[in-house]
Amino acid sequence: MYLEIVSPEATLFSGEVTSVTVPGVNGEFQILNGHAAIVSLLQEGNVRVDGNIKIDEAYASKFSKDASGKVILPIASGTVEMSDNRVIVLAD
C-alpha cells in the first residue's frame, strides 16, 4: 500500500509500505494492505511504519527506528485517511 506522511512544513515520506500503526484517539491501531476505508483523528504518540523505507535525508532527524526495525515518527496530533490502498497521515 502507498503511504504519505505530511506535516505543515513538507511531505516527510511517501512510498510503498507493509503496514502503518497510528495513535488513534480511541487507541492505537494498525492499517494493513487492503484495509477498509477509514478516517480517524490521531492523538500524541508514534506513527510506526513497516516495510523497505527510505527517508529523505532532509527529514531523517524526525524519524527513528525501534528494536524490530520499524520506522517511528513521533506526532502531537493529526488525522489519517485510508482509501483505495492509499494512506495519508496529516501530522502535527
PyMOL Python script that loads the backbone (N, CA, C, O; Angstrom):
from pymol import cmd

cmd.read_pdbstr("""\
ATOM      1  N   MET A   1       0.839  -1.175   0.000  1.00  0.00           N
ATOM      2  CA  MET A   1       0.000   0.000   0.000  1.00  0.00           C
ATOM      3  C   MET A   1       0.885   1.239   0.000  1.00  0.00           C
ATOM      4  O   MET A   1       2.059   1.175   0.366  1.00  0.00           O
ATOM      5  N   TYR A   2       0.325   2.343  -0.405  1.00  0.00           N
ATOM      6  CA  TYR A   2       1.088   3.577  -0.537  1.00  0.00           C
ATOM      7  C   TYR A   2       0.814   4.470   0.674  1.00  0.00           C
ATOM      8  O   TYR A   2      -0.337   4.649   1.073  1.00  0.00           O
ATOM      9  N   LEU A   3       1.873   5.026   1.253  1.00  0.00           N
ATOM     10  CA  LEU A   3       1.761   5.885   2.430  1.00  0.00           C
ATOM     11  C   LEU A   3       2.357   7.253   2.137  1.00  0.00           C
ATOM     12  O   LEU A   3       3.431   7.369   1.545  1.00  0.00           O
ATOM     13  N   GLU A   4       1.637   8.286   2.564  1.00  0.00           N
ATOM     14  CA  GLU A   4       2.165   9.645   2.572  1.00  0.00           C
ATOM     15  C   GLU A   4       2.059  10.173   3.994  1.00  0.00           C
ATOM     16  O   GLU A   4       1.004  10.071   4.621  1.00  0.00           O
ATOM     17  N   ILE A   5       3.149  10.737   4.504  1.00  0.00           N
ATOM     18  CA  ILE A   5       3.126  11.412   5.801  1.00  0.00           C
ATOM     19  C   ILE A   5       3.419  12.881   5.522  1.00  0.00           C
ATOM     20  O   ILE A   5       4.494  13.239   5.041  1.00  0.00           O
ATOM     21  N   VAL A   6       2.435  13.724   5.837  1.00  0.00           N
ATOM     22  CA  VAL A   6       2.519  15.142   5.524  1.00  0.00           C
ATOM     23  C   VAL A   6       2.473  15.945   6.814  1.00  0.00           C
ATOM     24  O   VAL A   6       1.606  15.726   7.660  1.00  0.00           O
ATOM     25  N   SER A   7       3.409  16.875   6.961  1.00  0.00           N
ATOM     26  CA  SER A   7       3.417  17.797   8.098  1.00  0.00           C
ATOM     27  C   SER A   7       3.124  19.198   7.561  1.00  0.00           C
ATOM     28  O   SER A   7       3.082  19.389   6.346  1.00  0.00           O
ATOM     29  N   PRO A   8       2.921  20.176   8.437  1.00  0.00           N
ATOM     30  CA  PRO A   8       2.706  21.535   7.941  1.00  0.00           C
ATOM     31  C   PRO A   8       3.893  22.060   7.116  1.00  0.00           C
ATOM     32  O   PRO A   8       3.715  22.932   6.265  1.00  0.00           O
ATOM     33  N   GLU A   9       5.090  21.537   7.363  1.00  0.00           N
ATOM     34  CA  GLU A   9       6.277  22.014   6.667  1.00  0.00           C
ATOM     35  C   GLU A   9       6.495  21.348   5.307  1.00  0.00           C
ATOM     36  O   GLU A   9       6.921  22.004   4.356  1.00  0.00           O
ATOM     37  N   ALA A  10       6.204  20.044   5.212  1.00  0.00           N
ATOM     38  CA  ALA A  10       6.572  19.309   3.998  1.00  0.00           C
ATOM     39  C   ALA A  10       5.971  17.903   4.013  1.00  0.00           C
ATOM     40  O   ALA A  10       5.413  17.461   5.017  1.00  0.00           O
ATOM     41  N   THR A  11       6.094  17.219   2.889  1.00  0.00           N
ATOM     42  CA  THR A  11       5.799  15.783   2.829  1.00  0.00           C
ATOM     43  C   THR A  11       7.035  15.065   3.353  1.00  0.00           C
ATOM     44  O   THR A  11       8.084  15.064   2.709  1.00  0.00           O
ATOM     45  N   LEU A  12       6.902  14.450   4.536  1.00  0.00           N
ATOM     46  CA  LEU A  12       8.038  13.823   5.199  1.00  0.00           C
ATOM     47  C   LEU A  12       8.400  12.478   4.598  1.00  0.00           C
ATOM     48  O   LEU A  12       9.568  12.088   4.585  1.00  0.00           O
ATOM     49  N   PHE A  13       7.384  11.762   4.093  1.00  0.00           N
ATOM     50  CA  PHE A  13       7.627  10.446   3.498  1.00  0.00           C
ATOM     51  C   PHE A  13       6.510  10.145   2.514  1.00  0.00           C
ATOM     52  O   PHE A  13       5.353  10.498   2.738  1.00  0.00           O
ATOM     53  N   SER A  14       6.874   9.489   1.422  1.00  0.00           N
ATOM     54  CA  SER A  14       5.874   8.920   0.518  1.00  0.00           C
ATOM     55  C   SER A  14       6.503   7.699  -0.133  1.00  0.00           C
ATOM     56  O   SER A  14       7.633   7.748  -0.618  1.00  0.00           O
ATOM     57  N   GLY A  15       5.749   6.599  -0.135  1.00  0.00           N
ATOM     58  CA  GLY A  15       6.245   5.375  -0.739  1.00  0.00           C
ATOM     59  C   GLY A  15       5.441   4.163  -0.312  1.00  0.00           C
ATOM     60  O   GLY A  15       4.510   4.264   0.487  1.00  0.00           O
ATOM     61  N   GLU A  16       5.813   3.024  -0.853  1.00  0.00           N
ATOM     62  CA  GLU A  16       5.155   1.751  -0.558  1.00  0.00           C
ATOM     63  C   GLU A  16       5.597   1.237   0.808  1.00  0.00           C
ATOM     64  O   GLU A  16       6.779   1.299   1.144  1.00  0.00           O
ATOM     65  N   VAL A  17       4.653   0.734   1.592  1.00  0.00           N
ATOM     66  CA  VAL A  17       4.936   0.180   2.917  1.00  0.00           C
ATOM     67  C   VAL A  17       4.141  -1.104   3.122  1.00  0.00           C
ATOM     68  O   VAL A  17       3.218  -1.406   2.365  1.00  0.00           O
ATOM     69  N   THR A  18       4.514  -1.854   4.158  1.00  0.00           N
ATOM     70  CA  THR A  18       3.821  -3.089   4.513  1.00  0.00           C
ATOM     71  C   THR A  18       2.685  -2.830   5.490  1.00  0.00           C
ATOM     72  O   THR A  18       1.593  -3.378   5.340  1.00  0.00           O
ATOM     73  N   SER A  19       2.947  -1.983   6.505  1.00  0.00           N
ATOM     74  CA  SER A  19       1.924  -1.657   7.497  1.00  0.00           C
ATOM     75  C   SER A  19       2.214  -0.303   8.126  1.00  0.00           C
ATOM     76  O   SER A  19       3.342   0.189   8.098  1.00  0.00           O
ATOM     77  N   VAL A  20       1.165   0.286   8.694  1.00  0.00           N
ATOM     78  CA  VAL A  20       1.268   1.555   9.414  1.00  0.00           C
ATOM     79  C   VAL A  20       0.468   1.403  10.702  1.00  0.00           C
ATOM     80  O   VAL A  20      -0.680   0.960  10.677  1.00  0.00           O
ATOM     81  N   THR A  21       1.079   1.771  11.828  1.00  0.00           N
ATOM     82  CA  THR A  21       0.391   1.770  13.116  1.00  0.00           C
ATOM     83  C   THR A  21       0.326   3.215  13.585  1.00  0.00           C
ATOM     84  O   THR A  21       1.340   3.912  13.616  1.00  0.00           O
ATOM     85  N   VAL A  22      -0.878   3.666  13.953  1.00  0.00           N
ATOM     86  CA  VAL A  22      -1.085   5.066  14.323  1.00  0.00           C
ATOM     87  C   VAL A  22      -1.754   5.175  15.694  1.00  0.00           C
ATOM     88  O   VAL A  22      -2.463   4.262  16.117  1.00  0.00           O
ATOM     89  N   PRO A  23      -1.522   6.313  16.396  1.00  0.00           N
ATOM     90  CA  PRO A  23      -2.117   6.519  17.725  1.00  0.00           C
ATOM     91  C   PRO A  23      -3.501   7.180  17.617  1.00  0.00           C
ATOM     92  O   PRO A  23      -3.616   8.397  17.760  1.00  0.00           O
ATOM     93  N   GLY A  24      -4.535   6.392  17.369  1.00  0.00           N
ATOM     94  CA  GLY A  24      -5.892   6.921  17.280  1.00  0.00           C
ATOM     95  C   GLY A  24      -6.380   7.443  18.622  1.00  0.00           C
ATOM     96  O   GLY A  24      -5.865   7.051  19.669  1.00  0.00           O
ATOM     97  N   VAL A  25      -7.374   8.328  18.592  1.00  0.00           N
ATOM     98  CA  VAL A  25      -7.880   8.901  19.847  1.00  0.00           C
ATOM     99  C   VAL A  25      -8.544   7.846  20.726  1.00  0.00           C
ATOM    100  O   VAL A  25      -8.666   8.045  21.934  1.00  0.00           O
ATOM    101  N   ASN A  26      -8.977   6.724  20.141  1.00  0.00           N
ATOM    102  CA  ASN A  26      -9.569   5.633  20.920  1.00  0.00           C
ATOM    103  C   ASN A  26      -8.611   4.457  21.078  1.00  0.00           C
ATOM    104  O   ASN A  26      -9.022   3.349  21.423  1.00  0.00           O
ATOM    105  N   GLY A  27      -7.329   4.709  20.821  1.00  0.00           N
ATOM    106  CA  GLY A  27      -6.326   3.662  20.958  1.00  0.00           C
ATOM    107  C   GLY A  27      -5.547   3.460  19.677  1.00  0.00           C
ATOM    108  O   GLY A  27      -5.981   3.851  18.593  1.00  0.00           O
ATOM    109  N   GLU A  28      -4.389   2.843  19.823  1.00  0.00           N
ATOM    110  CA  GLU A  28      -3.512   2.586  18.689  1.00  0.00           C
ATOM    111  C   GLU A  28      -4.139   1.533  17.780  1.00  0.00           C
ATOM    112  O   GLU A  28      -4.742   0.575  18.263  1.00  0.00           O
ATOM    113  N   PHE A  29      -3.997   1.709  16.455  1.00  0.00           N
ATOM    114  CA  PHE A  29      -4.481   0.688  15.526  1.00  0.00           C
ATOM    115  C   PHE A  29      -3.558   0.586  14.323  1.00  0.00           C
ATOM    116  O   PHE A  29      -2.838   1.524  13.981  1.00  0.00           O
ATOM    117  N   GLN A  30      -3.600  -0.579  13.693  1.00  0.00           N
ATOM    118  CA  GLN A  30      -2.727  -0.884  12.566  1.00  0.00           C
ATOM    119  C   GLN A  30      -3.527  -0.930  11.280  1.00  0.00           C
ATOM    120  O   GLN A  30      -4.661  -1.407  11.254  1.00  0.00           O
ATOM    121  N   ILE A  31      -2.923  -0.428  10.212  1.00  0.00           N
ATOM    122  CA  ILE A  31      -3.527  -0.468   8.882  1.00  0.00           C
ATOM    123  C   ILE A  31      -2.637  -1.348   8.008  1.00  0.00           C
ATOM    124  O   ILE A  31      -1.431  -1.127   7.902  1.00  0.00           O
ATOM    125  N   LEU A  32      -3.248  -2.339   7.392  1.00  0.00           N
ATOM    126  CA  LEU A  32      -2.527  -3.264   6.518  1.00  0.00           C
ATOM    127  C   LEU A  32      -3.030  -3.116   5.085  1.00  0.00           C
ATOM    128  O   LEU A  32      -4.031  -2.446   4.831  1.00  0.00           O
ATOM    129  N   ASN A  33      -2.330  -3.743   4.165  1.00  0.00           N
ATOM    130  CA  ASN A  33      -2.707  -3.750   2.762  1.00  0.00           C
ATOM    131  C   ASN A  33      -4.169  -4.217   2.603  1.00  0.00           C
ATOM    132  O   ASN A  33      -4.555  -5.244   3.161  1.00  0.00           O
ATOM    133  N   GLY A  34      -4.967  -3.472   1.851  1.00  0.00           N
ATOM    134  CA  GLY A  34      -6.353  -3.861   1.611  1.00  0.00           C
ATOM    135  C   GLY A  34      -7.319  -3.482   2.714  1.00  0.00           C
ATOM    136  O   GLY A  34      -8.471  -3.917   2.689  1.00  0.00           O
ATOM    137  N   HIS A  35      -6.892  -2.688   3.681  1.00  0.00           N
ATOM    138  CA  HIS A  35      -7.747  -2.274   4.806  1.00  0.00           C
ATOM    139  C   HIS A  35      -8.975  -1.518   4.284  1.00  0.00           C
ATOM    140  O   HIS A  35      -8.907  -0.847   3.255  1.00  0.00           O
ATOM    141  N   ALA A  36     -10.065  -1.629   4.983  1.00  0.00           N
ATOM    142  CA  ALA A  36     -11.283  -0.893   4.631  1.00  0.00           C
ATOM    143  C   ALA A  36     -11.026   0.606   4.749  1.00  0.00           C
ATOM    144  O   ALA A  36     -10.157   1.037   5.508  1.00  0.00           O
ATOM    145  N   ALA A  37     -11.777   1.384   4.005  1.00  0.00           N
ATOM    146  CA  ALA A  37     -11.644   2.843   4.057  1.00  0.00           C
ATOM    147  C   ALA A  37     -11.920   3.329   5.478  1.00  0.00           C
ATOM    148  O   ALA A  37     -12.829   2.837   6.147  1.00  0.00           O
ATOM    149  N   ILE A  38     -11.125   4.304   5.931  1.00  0.00           N
ATOM    150  CA  ILE A  38     -11.266   4.832   7.283  1.00  0.00           C
ATOM    151  C   ILE A  38     -10.719   6.251   7.324  1.00  0.00           C
ATOM    152  O   ILE A  38      -9.781   6.594   6.605  1.00  0.00           O
ATOM    153  N   VAL A  39     -11.323   7.068   8.181  1.00  0.00           N
ATOM    154  CA  VAL A  39     -10.791   8.383   8.525  1.00  0.00           C
ATOM    155  C   VAL A  39     -10.823   8.458  10.044  1.00  0.00           C
ATOM    156  O   VAL A  39     -11.837   8.131  10.661  1.00  0.00           O
ATOM    157  N   SER A  40      -9.710   8.891  10.656  1.00  0.00           N
ATOM    158  CA  SER A  40      -9.642   8.928  12.114  1.00  0.00           C
ATOM    159  C   SER A  40      -8.773  10.081  12.579  1.00  0.00           C
ATOM    160  O   SER A  40      -7.824  10.481  11.904  1.00  0.00           O
ATOM    161  N   LEU A  41      -9.118  10.609  13.750  1.00  0.00           N
ATOM    162  CA  LEU A  41      -8.268  11.596  14.406  1.00  0.00           C
ATOM    163  C   LEU A  41      -7.144  10.882  15.127  1.00  0.00           C
ATOM    164  O   LEU A  41      -7.316   9.763  15.610  1.00  0.00           O
ATOM    165  N   LEU A  42      -5.987  11.535  15.199  1.00  0.00           N
ATOM    166  CA  LEU A  42      -4.837  10.968  15.888  1.00  0.00           C
ATOM    167  C   LEU A  42      -4.480  11.834  17.086  1.00  0.00           C
ATOM    168  O   LEU A  42      -4.661  13.052  17.077  1.00  0.00           O
ATOM    169  N   GLN A  43      -3.970  11.171  18.114  1.00  0.00           N
ATOM    170  CA  GLN A  43      -3.526  11.882  19.314  1.00  0.00           C
ATOM    171  C   GLN A  43      -2.005  11.791  19.403  1.00  0.00           C
ATOM    172  O   GLN A  43      -1.361  11.181  18.549  1.00  0.00           O
ATOM    173  N   GLU A  44      -1.444  12.393  20.427  1.00  0.00           N
ATOM    174  CA  GLU A  44       0.004  12.348  20.620  1.00  0.00           C
ATOM    175  C   GLU A  44       0.469  10.903  20.743  1.00  0.00           C
ATOM    176  O   GLU A  44      -0.137  10.101  21.455  1.00  0.00           O
ATOM    177  N   GLY A  45       1.532  10.589  20.054  1.00  0.00           N
ATOM    178  CA  GLY A  45       2.077   9.239  20.089  1.00  0.00           C
ATOM    179  C   GLY A  45       3.014   9.020  18.919  1.00  0.00           C
ATOM    180  O   GLY A  45       3.561   9.973  18.365  1.00  0.00           O
ATOM    181  N   ASN A  46       3.199   7.769  18.546  1.00  0.00           N
ATOM    182  CA  ASN A  46       4.139   7.417  17.480  1.00  0.00           C
ATOM    183  C   ASN A  46       3.426   6.781  16.301  1.00  0.00           C
ATOM    184  O   ASN A  46       2.575   5.908  16.470  1.00  0.00           O
ATOM    185  N   VAL A  47       3.783   7.227  15.106  1.00  0.00           N
ATOM    186  CA  VAL A  47       3.387   6.542  13.879  1.00  0.00           C
ATOM    187  C   VAL A  47       4.503   5.550  13.594  1.00  0.00           C
ATOM    188  O   VAL A  47       5.669   5.933  13.495  1.00  0.00           O
ATOM    189  N   ARG A  48       4.146   4.265  13.460  1.00  0.00           N
ATOM    190  CA  ARG A  48       5.137   3.212  13.194  1.00  0.00           C
ATOM    191  C   ARG A  48       4.894   2.654  11.800  1.00  0.00           C
ATOM    192  O   ARG A  48       3.773   2.293  11.441  1.00  0.00           O
ATOM    193  N   VAL A  49       5.963   2.594  11.028  1.00  0.00           N
ATOM    194  CA  VAL A  49       5.860   2.169   9.634  1.00  0.00           C
ATOM    195  C   VAL A  49       6.768   0.974   9.411  1.00  0.00           C
ATOM    196  O   VAL A  49       7.933   0.988   9.806  1.00  0.00           O
ATOM    197  N   ASP A  50       6.230  -0.067   8.773  1.00  0.00           N
ATOM    198  CA  ASP A  50       6.990  -1.270   8.470  1.00  0.00           C
ATOM    199  C   ASP A  50       7.093  -1.427   6.962  1.00  0.00           C
ATOM    200  O   ASP A  50       6.128  -1.187   6.237  1.00  0.00           O
ATOM    201  N   GLY A  51       8.250  -1.825   6.504  1.00  0.00           N
ATOM    202  CA  GLY A  51       8.484  -2.028   5.077  1.00  0.00           C
ATOM    203  C   GLY A  51       9.885  -1.577   4.720  1.00  0.00           C
ATOM    204  O   GLY A  51      10.661  -1.191   5.594  1.00  0.00           O
ATOM    205  N   ASN A  52      10.203  -1.626   3.456  1.00  0.00           N
ATOM    206  CA  ASN A  52      11.511  -1.184   2.973  1.00  0.00           C
ATOM    207  C   ASN A  52      11.445   0.326   2.767  1.00  0.00           C
ATOM    208  O   ASN A  52      11.124   0.798   1.676  1.00  0.00           O
ATOM    209  N   ILE A  53      11.750   1.084   3.827  1.00  0.00           N
ATOM    210  CA  ILE A  53      11.505   2.523   3.857  1.00  0.00           C
ATOM    211  C   ILE A  53      12.788   3.298   3.625  1.00  0.00           C
ATOM    212  O   ILE A  53      13.819   3.012   4.233  1.00  0.00           O
ATOM    213  N   LYS A  54      12.715   4.273   2.749  1.00  0.00           N
ATOM    214  CA  LYS A  54      13.834   5.178   2.517  1.00  0.00           C
ATOM    215  C   LYS A  54      13.369   6.589   2.841  1.00  0.00           C
ATOM    216  O   LYS A  54      12.496   7.134   2.166  1.00  0.00           O
ATOM    217  N   ILE A  55      13.958   7.178   3.881  1.00  0.00           N
ATOM    218  CA  ILE A  55      13.596   8.525   4.324  1.00  0.00           C
ATOM    219  C   ILE A  55      14.538   9.532   3.675  1.00  0.00           C
ATOM    220  O   ILE A  55      15.753   9.333   3.655  1.00  0.00           O
ATOM    221  N   ASP A  56      13.976  10.604   3.151  1.00  0.00           N
ATOM    222  CA  ASP A  56      14.776  11.692   2.596  1.00  0.00           C
ATOM    223  C   ASP A  56      15.703  12.236   3.682  1.00  0.00           C
ATOM    224  O   ASP A  56      15.271  12.463   4.813  1.00  0.00           O
ATOM    225  N   GLU A  57      16.963  12.444   3.345  1.00  0.00           N
ATOM    226  CA  GLU A  57      17.943  12.914   4.327  1.00  0.00           C
ATOM    227  C   GLU A  57      17.530  14.218   5.002  1.00  0.00           C
ATOM    228  O   GLU A  57      17.873  14.452   6.161  1.00  0.00           O
ATOM    229  N   ALA A  58      16.804  15.059   4.294  1.00  0.00           N
ATOM    230  CA  ALA A  58      16.375  16.346   4.858  1.00  0.00           C
ATOM    231  C   ALA A  58      15.444  16.170   6.055  1.00  0.00           C
ATOM    232  O   ALA A  58      15.347  17.062   6.898  1.00  0.00           O
ATOM    233  N   TYR A  59      14.748  15.009   6.138  1.00  0.00           N
ATOM    234  CA  TYR A  59      13.774  14.774   7.213  1.00  0.00           C
ATOM    235  C   TYR A  59      14.168  13.610   8.128  1.00  0.00           C
ATOM    236  O   TYR A  59      13.414  13.261   9.037  1.00  0.00           O
ATOM    237  N   ALA A  60      15.323  13.015   7.902  1.00  0.00           N
ATOM    238  CA  ALA A  60      15.745  11.825   8.654  1.00  0.00           C
ATOM    239  C   ALA A  60      15.807  12.079  10.161  1.00  0.00           C
ATOM    240  O   ALA A  60      15.579  11.158  10.945  1.00  0.00           O
ATOM    241  N   SER A  61      16.107  13.301  10.576  1.00  0.00           N
ATOM    242  CA  SER A  61      16.226  13.594  12.013  1.00  0.00           C
ATOM    243  C   SER A  61      14.890  13.510  12.737  1.00  0.00           C
ATOM    244  O   SER A  61      14.870  13.397  13.962  1.00  0.00           O
ATOM    245  N   LYS A  62      13.780  13.562  12.020  1.00  0.00           N
ATOM    246  CA  LYS A  62      12.452  13.473  12.634  1.00  0.00           C
ATOM    247  C   LYS A  62      12.048  12.026  12.926  1.00  0.00           C
ATOM    248  O   LYS A  62      11.122  11.782  13.699  1.00  0.00           O
ATOM    249  N   PHE A  63      12.741  11.071  12.309  1.00  0.00           N
ATOM    250  CA  PHE A  63      12.402   9.652  12.412  1.00  0.00           C
ATOM    251  C   PHE A  63      13.436   8.901  13.245  1.00  0.00           C
ATOM    252  O   PHE A  63      14.573   9.350  13.390  1.00  0.00           O
ATOM    253  N   SER A  64      13.030   7.754  13.791  1.00  0.00           N
ATOM    254  CA  SER A  64      13.942   6.830  14.461  1.00  0.00           C
ATOM    255  C   SER A  64      13.495   5.416  14.113  1.00  0.00           C
ATOM    256  O   SER A  64      12.507   5.227  13.401  1.00  0.00           O
ATOM    257  N   LYS A  65      14.226   4.421  14.618  1.00  0.00           N
ATOM    258  CA  LYS A  65      13.842   3.017  14.408  1.00  0.00           C
ATOM    259  C   LYS A  65      13.736   2.327  15.745  1.00  0.00           C
ATOM    260  O   LYS A  65      14.507   2.606  16.663  1.00  0.00           O
ATOM    261  N   ASP A  66      12.757   1.403  15.857  1.00  0.00           N
ATOM    262  CA  ASP A  66      12.648   0.625  17.087  1.00  0.00           C
ATOM    263  C   ASP A  66      13.465  -0.662  16.945  1.00  0.00           C
ATOM    264  O   ASP A  66      14.097  -0.895  15.915  1.00  0.00           O
ATOM    265  N   ALA A  67      13.444  -1.485  17.983  1.00  0.00           N
ATOM    266  CA  ALA A  67      14.250  -2.709  18.010  1.00  0.00           C
ATOM    267  C   ALA A  67      13.894  -3.683  16.890  1.00  0.00           C
ATOM    268  O   ALA A  67      14.740  -4.464  16.453  1.00  0.00           O
ATOM    269  N   SER A  68      12.645  -3.639  16.423  1.00  0.00           N
ATOM    270  CA  SER A  68      12.223  -4.555  15.363  1.00  0.00           C
ATOM    271  C   SER A  68      12.494  -4.000  13.968  1.00  0.00           C
ATOM    272  O   SER A  68      12.222  -4.670  12.972  1.00  0.00           O
ATOM    273  N   GLY A  69      13.030  -2.775  13.889  1.00  0.00           N
ATOM    274  CA  GLY A  69      13.353  -2.184  12.594  1.00  0.00           C
ATOM    275  C   GLY A  69      12.273  -1.303  12.013  1.00  0.00           C
ATOM    276  O   GLY A  69      12.443  -0.750  10.927  1.00  0.00           O
ATOM    277  N   LYS A  70      11.140  -1.161  12.733  1.00  0.00           N
ATOM    278  CA  LYS A  70      10.086  -0.273  12.242  1.00  0.00           C
ATOM    279  C   LYS A  70      10.524   1.179  12.381  1.00  0.00           C
ATOM    280  O   LYS A  70      11.186   1.553  13.350  1.00  0.00           O
ATOM    281  N   VAL A  71      10.150   1.982  11.410  1.00  0.00           N
ATOM    282  CA  VAL A  71      10.461   3.411  11.424  1.00  0.00           C
ATOM    283  C   VAL A  71       9.400   4.118  12.266  1.00  0.00           C
ATOM    284  O   VAL A  71       8.207   3.848  12.126  1.00  0.00           O
ATOM    285  N   ILE A  72       9.842   5.028  13.143  1.00  0.00           N
ATOM    286  CA  ILE A  72       8.945   5.704  14.081  1.00  0.00           C
ATOM    287  C   ILE A  72       8.999   7.207  13.848  1.00  0.00           C
ATOM    288  O   ILE A  72      10.073   7.794  13.708  1.00  0.00           O
ATOM    289  N   LEU A  73       7.815   7.818  13.810  1.00  0.00           N
ATOM    290  CA  LEU A  73       7.702   9.270  13.754  1.00  0.00           C
ATOM    291  C   LEU A  73       6.813   9.720  14.906  1.00  0.00           C
ATOM    292  O   LEU A  73       5.628   9.388  14.923  1.00  0.00           O
ATOM    293  N   PRO A  74       7.355  10.472  15.879  1.00  0.00           N
ATOM    294  CA  PRO A  74       6.510  10.996  16.952  1.00  0.00           C
ATOM    295  C   PRO A  74       5.652  12.151  16.427  1.00  0.00           C
ATOM    296  O   PRO A  74       6.132  13.002  15.678  1.00  0.00           O
ATOM    297  N   ILE A  75       4.371  12.167  16.831  1.00  0.00           N
ATOM    298  CA  ILE A  75       3.472  13.248  16.429  1.00  0.00           C
ATOM    299  C   ILE A  75       2.751  13.798  17.657  1.00  0.00           C
ATOM    300  O   ILE A  75       2.643  13.121  18.680  1.00  0.00           O
ATOM    301  N   ALA A  76       2.261  15.031  17.545  1.00  0.00           N
ATOM    302  CA  ALA A  76       1.479  15.641  18.619  1.00  0.00           C
ATOM    303  C   ALA A  76      -0.008  15.408  18.399  1.00  0.00           C
ATOM    304  O   ALA A  76      -0.765  15.251  19.357  1.00  0.00           O
ATOM    305  N   SER A  77      -0.431  15.386  17.128  1.00  0.00           N
ATOM    306  CA  SER A  77      -1.830  15.136  16.765  1.00  0.00           C
ATOM    307  C   SER A  77      -1.885  15.000  15.250  1.00  0.00           C
ATOM    308  O   SER A  77      -0.868  15.123  14.567  1.00  0.00           O
ATOM    309  N   GLY A  78      -3.082  14.745  14.732  1.00  0.00           N
ATOM    310  CA  GLY A  78      -3.227  14.656  13.291  1.00  0.00           C
ATOM    311  C   GLY A  78      -4.470  13.901  12.875  1.00  0.00           C
ATOM    312  O   GLY A  78      -5.383  13.675  13.670  1.00  0.00           O
ATOM    313  N   THR A  79      -4.485  13.517  11.612  1.00  0.00           N
ATOM    314  CA  THR A  79      -5.565  12.700  11.067  1.00  0.00           C
ATOM    315  C   THR A  79      -4.950  11.656  10.143  1.00  0.00           C
ATOM    316  O   THR A  79      -3.840  11.821   9.637  1.00  0.00           O
ATOM    317  N   VAL A  80      -5.696  10.584   9.940  1.00  0.00           N
ATOM    318  CA  VAL A  80      -5.275   9.547   8.999  1.00  0.00           C
ATOM    319  C   VAL A  80      -6.471   9.198   8.128  1.00  0.00           C
ATOM    320  O   VAL A  80      -7.605   9.132   8.601  1.00  0.00           O
ATOM    321  N   GLU A  81      -6.200   8.977   6.849  1.00  0.00           N
ATOM    322  CA  GLU A  81      -7.236   8.535   5.918  1.00  0.00           C
ATOM    323  C   GLU A  81      -6.687   7.369   5.122  1.00  0.00           C
ATOM    324  O   GLU A  81      -5.569   7.423   4.608  1.00  0.00           O
ATOM    325  N   MET A  82      -7.497   6.295   5.022  1.00  0.00           N
ATOM    326  CA  MET A  82      -7.155   5.134   4.199  1.00  0.00           C
ATOM    327  C   MET A  82      -8.263   4.973   3.185  1.00  0.00           C
ATOM    328  O   MET A  82      -9.432   4.854   3.551  1.00  0.00           O
ATOM    329  N   SER A  83      -7.905   4.969   1.912  1.00  0.00           N
ATOM    330  CA  SER A  83      -8.877   4.775   0.848  1.00  0.00           C
ATOM    331  C   SER A  83      -8.147   4.244  -0.383  1.00  0.00           C
ATOM    332  O   SER A  83      -7.093   4.762  -0.752  1.00  0.00           O
ATOM    333  N   ASP A  84      -8.700   3.223  -1.011  1.00  0.00           N
ATOM    334  CA  ASP A  84      -8.112   2.644  -2.220  1.00  0.00           C
ATOM    335  C   ASP A  84      -6.637   2.266  -2.040  1.00  0.00           C
ATOM    336  O   ASP A  84      -5.807   2.512  -2.916  1.00  0.00           O
ATOM    337  N   ASN A  85      -6.336   1.673  -0.902  1.00  0.00           N
ATOM    338  CA  ASN A  85      -4.994   1.189  -0.589  1.00  0.00           C
ATOM    339  C   ASN A  85      -3.951   2.312  -0.548  1.00  0.00           C
ATOM    340  O   ASN A  85      -2.772   2.099  -0.830  1.00  0.00           O
ATOM    341  N   ARG A  86      -4.414   3.496  -0.194  1.00  0.00           N
ATOM    342  CA  ARG A  86      -3.539   4.669  -0.048  1.00  0.00           C
ATOM    343  C   ARG A  86      -3.813   5.275   1.327  1.00  0.00           C
ATOM    344  O   ARG A  86      -4.956   5.586   1.661  1.00  0.00           O
ATOM    345  N   VAL A  87      -2.753   5.439   2.119  1.00  0.00           N
ATOM    346  CA  VAL A  87      -2.868   6.001   3.462  1.00  0.00           C
ATOM    347  C   VAL A  87      -2.233   7.387   3.446  1.00  0.00           C
ATOM    348  O   VAL A  87      -1.118   7.568   2.957  1.00  0.00           O
ATOM    349  N   ILE A  88      -2.960   8.360   3.988  1.00  0.00           N
ATOM    350  CA  ILE A  88      -2.414   9.712   4.141  1.00  0.00           C
ATOM    351  C   ILE A  88      -2.480  10.060   5.614  1.00  0.00           C
ATOM    352  O   ILE A  88      -3.553  10.055   6.216  1.00  0.00           O
ATOM    353  N   VAL A  89      -1.317  10.365   6.196  1.00  0.00           N
ATOM    354  CA  VAL A  89      -1.238  10.811   7.576  1.00  0.00           C
ATOM    355  C   VAL A  89      -0.904  12.300   7.555  1.00  0.00           C
ATOM    356  O   VAL A  89       0.147  12.703   7.057  1.00  0.00           O
ATOM    357  N   LEU A  90      -1.813  13.114   8.103  1.00  0.00           N
ATOM    358  CA  LEU A  90      -1.553  14.548   8.261  1.00  0.00           C
ATOM    359  C   LEU A  90      -1.134  14.715   9.706  1.00  0.00           C
ATOM    360  O   LEU A  90      -1.949  14.560  10.616  1.00  0.00           O
ATOM    361  N   ALA A  91       0.132  15.028   9.921  1.00  0.00           N
ATOM    362  CA  ALA A  91       0.699  15.008  11.274  1.00  0.00           C
ATOM    363  C   ALA A  91       1.186  16.376  11.702  1.00  0.00           C
ATOM    364  O   ALA A  91       1.765  17.127  10.917  1.00  0.00           O
ATOM    365  N   ASP A  92       0.936  16.687  12.983  1.00  0.00           N
ATOM    366  CA  ASP A  92       1.479  17.902  13.602  1.00  0.00           C
ATOM    367  C   ASP A  92       2.619  17.501  14.508  1.00  0.00           C
ATOM    368  O   ASP A  92       3.236  18.358  15.141  1.00  0.00           O
TER     369      ASP A  92
END
""", "prot")
cmd.dss("prot")
cmd.show_as("cartoon", "prot")
cmd.util.cbc("prot")
cmd.orient("prot")
